[in-house]
Amino acid sequence: MSVIGWIVLGLIAGFIASKIVNRRGEGVLLDIVLGIVGALVGGFVFAQLGATGITGFNLYSMFVAVVGAVVVLLIYHMIAGRGTTP
């Protein structure tokens, strides 16, 4: 997948994960970064569980990226000391 594809996948995954975790976005740049990191984390976690990681720009990869981004966001909120409620 190209760099542009990773950025778009990361933006969408980060935005969806932000809405799931705290019902508001973290900002475009942070959403992209958390989404890309989440995609990497999600791919790693799914691979460790015996499932397929990121396979391209498709719904399954988006699901993996969103799951990873939710995990990254929860850890981010714990480290930053902010709660997940608005």
MODELLER restraints for C-alpha pairs under 7 A, 6 or more apart:
rsr = mdl.restraints
at = mdl.atoms
rsr.add(forms.Gaussian(group=physical.xy_distance, feature=features.Distance(at['CA:1:A'], at['CA:56:A']), mean=5.95, stdev=0.5))
rsr.add(forms.Gaussian(group=physical.xy_distance, feature=features.Distance(at['CA:6:A'], at['CA:36:A']), mean=6.72, stdev=0.5))
rsr.add(forms.Gaussian(group=physical.xy_distance, feature=features.Distance(at['CA:7:A'], at['CA:32:A']), mean=6.49, stdev=0.5))
rsr.add(forms.Gaussian(group=physical.xy_distance, feature=features.Distance(at['CA:7:A'], at['CA:36:A']), mean=6.90, stdev=0.5))
rsr.add(forms.Gaussian(group=physical.xy_distance, feature=features.Distance(at['CA:9:A'], at['CA:62:A']), mean=6.83, stdev=0.5))
rsr.add(forms.Gaussian(group=physical.xy_distance, feature=features.Distance(at['CA:10:A'], at['CA:32:A']), mean=4.97, stdev=0.5))
rsr.add(forms.Gaussian(group=physical.xy_distance, feature=features.Distance(at['CA:10:A'], at['CA:33:A']), mean=6.91, stdev=0.5))
rsr.add(forms.Gaussian(group=physical.xy_distance, feature=features.Distance(at['CA:10:A'], at['CA:35:A']), mean=3.92, stdev=0.5))
rsr.add(forms.Gaussian(group=physical.xy_distance, feature=features.Distance(at['CA:10:A'], at['CA:36:A']), mean=4.30, stdev=0.5))
rsr.add(forms.Gaussian(group=physical.xy_distance, feature=features.Distance(at['CA:10:A'], at['CA:39:A']), mean=6.86, stdev=0.5))
rsr.add(forms.Gaussian(group=physical.xy_distance, feature=features.Distance(at['CA:11:A'], at['CA:31:A']), mean=5.75, stdev=0.5))
rsr.add(forms.Gaussian(group=physical.xy_distance, feature=features.Distance(at['CA:11:A'], at['CA:32:A']), mean=4.19, stdev=0.5))
rsr.add(forms.Gaussian(group=physical.xy_distance, feature=features.Distance(at['CA:11:A'], at['CA:35:A']), mean=5.82, stdev=0.5))
rsr.add(forms.Gaussian(group=physical.xy_distance, feature=features.Distance(at['CA:13:A'], at['CA:35:A']), mean=5.04, stdev=0.5))
rsr.add(forms.Gaussian(group=physical.xy_distance, feature=features.Distance(at['CA:13:A'], at['CA:62:A']), mean=6.42, stdev=0.5))
rsr.add(forms.Gaussian(group=physical.xy_distance, feature=features.Distance(at['CA:13:A'], at['CA:65:A']), mean=5.76, stdev=0.5))
rsr.add(forms.Gaussian(group=physical.xy_distance, feature=features.Distance(at['CA:13:A'], at['CA:66:A']), mean=4.71, stdev=0.5))
rsr.add(forms.Gaussian(group=physical.xy_distance, feature=features.Distance(at['CA:13:A'], at['CA:69:A']), mean=6.63, stdev=0.5))
rsr.add(forms.Gaussian(group=physical.xy_distance, feature=features.Distance(at['CA:14:A'], at['CA:31:A']), mean=4.42, stdev=0.5))
rsr.add(forms.Gaussian(group=physical.xy_distance, feature=features.Distance(at['CA:14:A'], at['CA:32:A']), mean=5.78, stdev=0.5))
rsr.add(forms.Gaussian(group=physical.xy_distance, feature=features.Distance(at['CA:14:A'], at['CA:34:A']), mean=5.61, stdev=0.5))
rsr.add(forms.Gaussian(group=physical.xy_distance, feature=features.Distance(at['CA:14:A'], at['CA:35:A']), mean=3.80, stdev=0.5))
rsr.add(forms.Gaussian(group=physical.xy_distance, feature=features.Distance(at['CA:14:A'], at['CA:66:A']), mean=6.81, stdev=0.5))
rsr.add(forms.Gaussian(group=physical.xy_distance, feature=features.Distance(at['CA:14:A'], at['CA:69:A']), mean=5.94, stdev=0.5))
rsr.add(forms.Gaussian(group=physical.xy_distance, feature=features.Distance(at['CA:15:A'], at['CA:25:A']), mean=5.97, stdev=0.5))
rsr.add(forms.Gaussian(group=physical.xy_distance, feature=features.Distance(at['CA:15:A'], at['CA:31:A']), mean=5.57, stdev=0.5))
rsr.add(forms.Gaussian(group=physical.xy_distance, feature=features.Distance(at['CA:16:A'], at['CA:66:A']), mean=6.77, stdev=0.5))
rsr.add(forms.Gaussian(group=physical.xy_distance, feature=features.Distance(at['CA:17:A'], at['CA:66:A']), mean=5.65, stdev=0.5))
rsr.add(forms.Gaussian(group=physical.xy_distance, feature=features.Distance(at['CA:17:A'], at['CA:69:A']), mean=5.79, stdev=0.5))
rsr.add(forms.Gaussian(group=physical.xy_distance, feature=features.Distance(at['CA:17:A'], at['CA:70:A']), mean=5.03, stdev=0.5))
rsr.add(forms.Gaussian(group=physical.xy_distance, feature=features.Distance(at['CA:18:A'], at['CA:24:A']), mean=5.98, stdev=0.5))
rsr.add(forms.Gaussian(group=physical.xy_distance, feature=features.Distance(at['CA:18:A'], at['CA:25:A']), mean=5.10, stdev=0.5))
rsr.add(forms.Gaussian(group=physical.xy_distance, feature=features.Distance(at['CA:18:A'], at['CA:26:A']), mean=6.49, stdev=0.5))
rsr.add(forms.Gaussian(group=physical.xy_distance, feature=features.Distance(at['CA:19:A'], at['CA:25:A']), mean=6.13, stdev=0.5))
rsr.add(forms.Gaussian(group=physical.xy_distance, feature=features.Distance(at['CA:21:A'], at['CA:70:A']), mean=6.66, stdev=0.5))
rsr.add(forms.Gaussian(group=physical.xy_distance, feature=features.Distance(at['CA:21:A'], at['CA:84:A']), mean=6.26, stdev=0.5))
rsr.add(forms.Gaussian(group=physical.xy_distance, feature=features.Distance(at['CA:22:A'], at['CA:84:A']), mean=5.26, stdev=0.5))
rsr.add(forms.Gaussian(group=physical.xy_distance, feature=features.Distance(at['CA:22:A'], at['CA:85:A']), mean=5.70, stdev=0.5))
rsr.add(forms.Gaussian(group=physical.xy_distance, feature=features.Distance(at['CA:22:A'], at['CA:86:A']), mean=6.26, stdev=0.5))
rsr.add(forms.Gaussian(group=physical.xy_distance, feature=features.Distance(at['CA:25:A'], at['CA:31:A']), mean=6.98, stdev=0.5))
rsr.add(forms.Gaussian(group=physical.xy_distance, feature=features.Distance(at['CA:34:A'], at['CA:69:A']), mean=5.98, stdev=0.5))
rsr.add(forms.Gaussian(group=physical.xy_distance, feature=features.Distance(at['CA:34:A'], at['CA:72:A']), mean=6.76, stdev=0.5))
rsr.add(forms.Gaussian(group=physical.xy_distance, feature=features.Distance(at['CA:35:A'], at['CA:65:A']), mean=6.74, stdev=0.5))
rsr.add(forms.Gaussian(group=physical.xy_distance, feature=features.Distance(at['CA:35:A'], at['CA:69:A']), mean=5.24, stdev=0.5))
rsr.add(forms.Gaussian(group=physical.xy_distance, feature=features.Distance(at['CA:37:A'], at['CA:69:A']), mean=6.89, stdev=0.5))
rsr.add(forms.Gaussian(group=physical.xy_distance, feature=features.Distance(at['CA:38:A'], at['CA:65:A']), mean=5.54, stdev=0.5))
rsr.add(forms.Gaussian(group=physical.xy_distance, feature=features.Distance(at['CA:38:A'], at['CA:66:A']), mean=6.81, stdev=0.5))
rsr.add(forms.Gaussian(group=physical.xy_distance, feature=features.Distance(at['CA:38:A'], at['CA:68:A']), mean=4.04, stdev=0.5))
rsr.add(forms.Gaussian(group=physical.xy_distance, feature=features.Distance(at['CA:38:A'], at['CA:69:A']), mean=3.60, stdev=0.5))
rsr.add(forms.Gaussian(group=physical.xy_distance, feature=features.Distance(at['CA:38:A'], at['CA:72:A']), mean=5.79, stdev=0.5))
rsr.add(forms.Gaussian(group=physical.xy_distance, feature=features.Distance(at['CA:39:A'], at['CA:64:A']), mean=6.52, stdev=0.5))
rsr.add(forms.Gaussian(group=physical.xy_distance, feature=features.Distance(at['CA:39:A'], at['CA:65:A']), mean=3.80, stdev=0.5))
rsr.add(forms.Gaussian(group=physical.xy_distance, feature=features.Distance(at['CA:39:A'], at['CA:68:A']), mean=5.57, stdev=0.5))
rsr.add(forms.Gaussian(group=physical.xy_distance, feature=features.Distance(at['CA:39:A'], at['CA:69:A']), mean=6.45, stdev=0.5))
rsr.add(forms.Gaussian(group=physical.xy_distance, feature=features.Distance(at['CA:41:A'], at['CA:68:A']), mean=5.16, stdev=0.5))
rsr.add(forms.Gaussian(group=physical.xy_distance, feature=features.Distance(at['CA:42:A'], at['CA:64:A']), mean=5.22, stdev=0.5))
rsr.add(forms.Gaussian(group=physical.xy_distance, feature=features.Distance(at['CA:42:A'], at['CA:65:A']), mean=5.48, stdev=0.5))
rsr.add(forms.Gaussian(group=physical.xy_distance, feature=features.Distance(at['CA:42:A'], at['CA:67:A']), mean=6.05, stdev=0.5))
rsr.add(forms.Gaussian(group=physical.xy_distance, feature=features.Distance(at['CA:42:A'], at['CA:68:A']), mean=3.79, stdev=0.5))
rsr.add(forms.Gaussian(group=physical.xy_distance, feature=features.Distance(at['CA:43:A'], at['CA:53:A']), mean=4.05, stdev=0.5))
rsr.add(forms.Gaussian(group=physical.xy_distance, feature=features.Distance(at['CA:43:A'], at['CA:54:A']), mean=5.53, stdev=0.5))
rsr.add(forms.Gaussian(group=physical.xy_distance, feature=features.Distance(at['CA:43:A'], at['CA:64:A']), mean=6.37, stdev=0.5))
rsr.add(forms.Gaussian(group=physical.xy_distance, feature=features.Distance(at['CA:44:A'], at['CA:53:A']), mean=6.79, stdev=0.5))
rsr.add(forms.Gaussian(group=physical.xy_distance, feature=features.Distance(at['CA:46:A'], at['CA:52:A']), mean=6.19, stdev=0.5))
rsr.add(forms.Gaussian(group=physical.xy_distance, feature=features.Distance(at['CA:46:A'], at['CA:53:A']), mean=5.58, stdev=0.5))
rsr.add(forms.Gaussian(group=physical.xy_distance, feature=features.Distance(at['CA:47:A'], at['CA:53:A']), mean=5.63, stdev=0.5))
rsr.add(forms.Gaussian(group=physical.xy_distance, feature=features.Distance(at['CA:53:A'], at['CA:61:A']), mean=7.00, stdev=0.5))
rsr.add(forms.Gaussian(group=physical.xy_distance, feature=features.Distance(at['CA:53:A'], at['CA:64:A']), mean=6.81, stdev=0.5))
rsr.add(forms.Gaussian(group=physical.xy_distance, feature=features.Distance(at['CA:54:A'], at['CA:61:A']), mean=4.71, stdev=0.5))
rsr.add(forms.Gaussian(group=physical.xy_distance, feature=features.Distance(at['CA:54:A'], at['CA:64:A']), mean=6.74, stdev=0.5))
rsr.add(forms.Gaussian(group=physical.xy_distance, feature=features.Distance(at['CA:55:A'], at['CA:61:A']), mean=5.93, stdev=0.5))
rsr.add(forms.Gaussian(group=physical.xy_distance, feature=features.Distance(at['CA:77:A'], at['CA:83:A']), mean=6.30, stdev=0.5))
rsr.add(forms.Gaussian(group=physical.xy_distance, feature=features.Distance(at['CA:77:A'], at['CA:84:A']), mean=6.71, stdev=0.5))
